[in-house]
């Protein structure tokens, strides 16, 4: 299925949740926020939310420093 991740079209396996999507994309699950179709998703809900075809996902990395 095709989804839009950070503005780019990506082909991903069907029936994945947001936590599995991060693993598939080789992204860490620490210091990350996920927005799904313009709604911020709480980290505790990532395993419960399935990704659907044509979803728009933004993955935001938090970086420390100063």
Secondary structure in CASP SS format (residue, H / E / C, confidence):
PFRMAT SS
TARGET T0000
AUTHOR 0000-0000-0000
METHOD secondary structure of the structure
MODEL  1
X C 1.00
X E 1.00
X E 1.00
X E 1.00
X E 1.00
X C 1.00
X C 1.00
X E 1.00
X E 1.00
X E 1.00
X E 1.00
X C 1.00
X C 1.00
X C 1.00
X C 1.00
X C 1.00
X E 1.00
X H 1.00
X H 1.00
X H 1.00
X H 1.00
X H 1.00
X H 1.00
X H 1.00
X C 1.00
X C 1.00
X C 1.00
X C 1.00
X C 1.00
X C 1.00
X C 1.00
X E 1.00
X E 1.00
X E 1.00
X E 1.00
X E 1.00
X C 1.00
X C 1.00
X E 1.00
X E 1.00
X E 1.00
X C 1.00
X H 1.00
X H 1.00
X H 1.00
X H 1.00
X H 1.00
X H 1.00
X C 1.00
X E 1.00
X C 1.00
X C 1.00
X C 1.00
X C 1.00
X C 1.00
X E 1.00
X E 1.00
X E 1.00
X E 1.00
X E 1.00
X E 1.00
X C 1.00
X C 1.00
X C 1.00
X C 1.00
X C 1.00
END
